[in-house]
Amino acid sequence: MLIQTESKAQGWRAVAVFDDRGDALIFVGRSSTQVRQEYAEAFLELLDDEEKEHVTGVQLQQWSGAPDAGRWNVKAALKLPTPAKVKLAA
């Protein structure tokens, strides 16, 4: 019995690259546009301050090949997210 939960494969992802440990998955999506729109919020939410200091870059990757036999290819370098500056009430 085959149970399919997704109508389309999640073929794009954002991955944080560290200088002192292995890479970390940040966000998976159906399109590069979706990943580009959502990765920054996920980055800021998932990683603590110490981890963020060791991130050297964020990669946009696309799955290439069959679902059970393929690999992730780097398509672009994404901008490192920074926390939004909070304005203090005067």
MIDOSE-1310 file (N, C-alpha, C; in nm, 2 decimals, decimal comma, always signed):
residues 90
mliq	+0,08/-0,12/+0,00/+0,00/+0,00/+0,00/+0,09/+0,12/+0,00; +0,06/+0,21/-0,09/+0,14/+0,34/-0,10/+0,06/+0,45/-0,05; +0,11/+0,52/+0,05/+0,04/+0,64/+0,10/+0,12/+0,76/+0,06; +0,06/+0,84/-0,02/+0,12/+0,97/-0,07/+0,06/+1,08/+0,00
tesk	+0,15/+1,16/+0,08/+0,10/+1,27/+0,16/+0,12/+1,40/+0,09; +0,21/+1,40/-0,01/+0,24/+1,53/-0,08/+0,20/+1,51/-0,23; +0,14/+1,61/-0,29/+0,10/+1,60/-0,43/+0,22/+1,63/-0,52; +0,32/+1,70/-0,46/+0,44/+1,72/-0,54/+0,56/+1,71/-0,44
aqgw	+0,67/+1,66/-0,49/+0,79/+1,64/-0,40/+0,84/+1,78/-0,35; +0,89/+1,78/-0,23/+0,96/+1,90/-0,18/+1,10/+1,90/-0,23; +1,12/+1,97/-0,34/+1,25/+1,96/-0,41/+1,35/+2,07/-0,38; +1,32/+2,16/-0,29/+1,41/+2,27/-0,26/+1,44/+2,28/-0,11
rava	+1,55/+2,33/-0,07/+1,58/+2,34/+0,07/+1,69/+2,45/+0,09; +1,69/+2,50/+0,22/+1,79/+2,59/+0,26/+1,87/+2,52/+0,37; +2,00/+2,53/+0,36/+2,09/+2,46/+0,45/+2,19/+2,56/+0,51; +2,21/+2,56/+0,64/+2,31/+2,65/+0,70/+2,44/+2,57/+0,70
vfdd	+2,55/+2,64/+0,66/+2,68/+2,58/+0,66/+2,76/+2,64/+0,78; +2,82/+2,56/+0,86/+2,89/+2,60/+0,98/+3,04/+2,59/+0,96; +3,12/+2,66/+1,04/+3,26/+2,65/+1,03/+3,32/+2,55/+1,13; +3,24/+2,50/+1,22/+3,29/+2,40/+1,32/+3,21/+2,27/+1,34
rgda	+3,11/+2,25/+1,25/+3,03/+2,13/+1,26/+2,97/+2,10/+1,12; +2,88/+2,00/+1,12/+2,81/+1,96/+0,99/+2,71/+2,06/+0,96; +2,66/+2,06/+0,84/+2,55/+2,15/+0,79/+2,42/+2,12/+0,86; +2,33/+2,22/+0,86/+2,20/+2,20/+0,93/+2,09/+2,24/+0,83
lifv	+1,99/+2,16/+0,82/+1,87/+2,19/+0,74/+1,79/+2,30/+0,81; +1,76/+2,40/+0,73/+1,68/+2,51/+0,78/+1,53/+2,51/+0,74; +1,51/+2,48/+0,61/+1,38/+2,49/+0,55/+1,37/+2,40/+0,43; +1,26/+2,34/+0,41/+1,23/+2,26/+0,29/+1,10/+2,31/+0,23
grss	+1,10/+2,32/+0,09/+0,98/+2,37/+0,02/+0,97/+2,32/-0,12; +0,86/+2,36/-0,18/+0,82/+2,31/-0,31/+0,89/+2,39/-0,42; +0,93/+2,51/-0,40/+0,99/+2,59/-0,50/+1,10/+2,68/-0,44; +1,19/+2,73/-0,53/+1,29/+2,81/-0,48/+1,23/+2,94/-0,42
tqvr	+1,13/+2,99/-0,48/+1,06/+3,11/-0,43/+1,01/+3,09/-0,29; +0,95/+2,98/-0,26/+0,90/+2,95/-0,13/+1,01/+2,94/-0,03; +1,12/+2,88/-0,06/+1,23/+2,87/+0,03/+1,29/+3,00/+0,05; +1,31/+3,08/-0,05/+1,37/+3,22/-0,04/+1,28/+3,31/+0,06
qeya	+1,15/+3,29/+0,05/+1,06/+3,37/+0,13/+1,05/+3,33/+0,28; +1,08/+3,20/+0,31/+1,06/+3,15/+0,44/+1,18/+3,11/+0,52; +1,30/+3,10/+0,45/+1,42/+3,05/+0,52/+1,47/+3,14/+0,63; +1,46/+3,27/+0,61/+1,51/+3,37/+0,71/+1,44/+3,35/+0,85
eafl	+1,31/+3,34/+0,84/+1,23/+3,33/+0,97/+1,27/+3,19/+1,04; +1,28/+3,09/+0,96/+1,32/+2,96/+1,01/+1,46/+2,96/+1,07; +1,55/+3,03/+1,00/+1,69/+3,04/+1,05/+1,69/+3,10/+1,19; +1,62/+3,22/+1,20/+1,62/+3,29/+1,33/+1,55/+3,22/+1,44
elld	+1,45/+3,13/+1,41/+1,38/+3,06/+1,50/+1,45/+2,93/+1,55; +1,52/+2,87/+1,46/+1,58/+2,73/+1,48/+1,71/+2,74/+1,55; +1,79/+2,84/+1,52/+1,93/+2,84/+1,57/+1,94/+2,94/+1,69; +2,02/+2,89/+1,78/+2,05/+2,98/+1,90/+2,16/+3,08/+1,86
deek	+2,19/+3,17/+1,95/+2,29/+3,28/+1,92/+2,43/+3,22/+1,90; +2,47/+3,12/+1,98/+2,60/+3,05/+1,96/+2,61/+2,99/+1,82; +2,50/+2,92/+1,78/+2,51/+2,85/+1,65/+2,51/+2,95/+1,54; +2,44/+3,06/+1,55/+2,44/+3,17/+1,45/+2,57/+3,23/+1,43
ehvt	+2,66/+3,24/+1,53/+2,79/+3,29/+1,52/+2,88/+3,21/+1,43; +2,85/+3,08/+1,42/+2,94/+2,98/+1,35/+2,89/+2,95/+1,21; +2,78/+3,02/+1,17/+2,73/+3,00/+1,03/+2,81/+3,08/+0,94; +2,86/+3,01/+0,83/+2,94/+3,08/+0,73/+2,86/+3,12/+0,61
gvql	+2,75/+3,05/+0,59/+2,67/+3,08/+0,48/+2,54/+3,00/+0,48; +2,44/+3,03/+0,39/+2,32/+2,96/+0,38/+2,31/+2,92/+0,23; +2,29/+2,79/+0,20/+2,28/+2,75/+0,06/+2,14/+2,72/+0,02; +2,10/+2,75/-0,10/+1,98/+2,71/-0,16/+2,01/+2,59/-0,24
qqws	+1,95/+2,48/-0,22/+1,98/+2,35/-0,28/+1,85/+2,29/-0,35; +1,87/+2,22/-0,46/+1,76/+2,16/-0,53/+1,79/+2,01/-0,55; +1,69/+1,93/-0,53/+1,70/+1,78/-0,54/+1,71/+1,75/-0,69; +1,80/+1,67/-0,73/+1,82/+1,62/-0,87/+1,82/+1,47/-0,87
gapd	+1,73/+1,41/-0,95/+1,72/+1,27/-0,96/+1,59/+1,21/-0,91; +1,58/+1,08/-0,91/+1,46/+1,01/-0,86/+1,45/+1,03/-0,71; +1,33/+1,01/-0,66/+1,31/+1,03/-0,51/+1,40/+0,94/-0,43; +1,43/+0,82/-0,48/+1,51/+0,73/-0,40/+1,66/+0,72/-0,44
agrw	+1,69/+0,80/-0,55/+1,83/+0,79/-0,60/+1,86/+0,93/-0,66; +1,92/+1,02/-0,59/+1,96/+1,15/-0,64/+2,05/+1,22/-0,54; +2,06/+1,35/-0,56/+2,15/+1,42/-0,47/+2,10/+1,57/-0,47; +2,14/+1,64/-0,37/+2,12/+1,78/-0,35/+2,22/+1,86/-0,42
nvka	+2,19/+1,95/-0,51/+2,28/+2,04/-0,58/+2,26/+2,18/-0,53; +2,38/+2,25/-0,51/+2,38/+2,39/-0,47/+2,34/+2,47/-0,58; +2,24/+2,56/-0,57/+2,19/+2,65/-0,67/+2,23/+2,79/-0,65; +2,24/+2,83/-0,52/+2,27/+2,97/-0,49/+2,31/+2,99/-0,35
alkl	+2,38/+3,10/-0,32/+2,41/+3,13/-0,18/+2,30/+3,23/-0,14; +2,24/+3,21/-0,02/+2,14/+3,30/+0,03/+2,20/+3,39/+0,13; +2,14/+3,51/+0,15/+2,18/+3,61/+0,24/+2,16/+3,56/+0,38; +2,27/+3,58/+0,47/+2,25/+3,55/+0,61/+2,15/+3,64/+0,68
ptpa	+2,05/+3,58/+0,74/+1,94/+3,66/+0,80/+2,00/+3,73/+0,93; +1,94/+3,84/+0,95/+1,98/+3,92/+1,07/+1,85/+3,95/+1,15; +1,85/+3,95/+1,28/+1,73/+3,99/+1,35/+1,68/+4,13/+1,32; +1,55/+4,14/+1,31/+1,49/+4,27/+1,28/+1,52/+4,37/+1,40
kvkl	+1,55/+4,49/+1,37/+1,58/+4,58/+1,48/+1,45/+4,63/+1,54; +1,45/+4,63/+1,67/+1,33/+4,67/+1,74/+1,33/+4,82/+1,77; +1,23/+4,89/+1,74/+1,23/+5,03/+1,77/+1,17/+5,05/+1,91; +1,24/+5,13/+1,98/+1,19/+5,16/+2,12/+1,10/+5,28/+2,11
aa	+0,99/+5,27/+2,19/+0,89/+5,38/+2,20/+0,96/+5,50/+2,27; +0,94/+5,61/+2,21/+1,00/+5,73/+2,27/+0,91/+5,81/+2,36
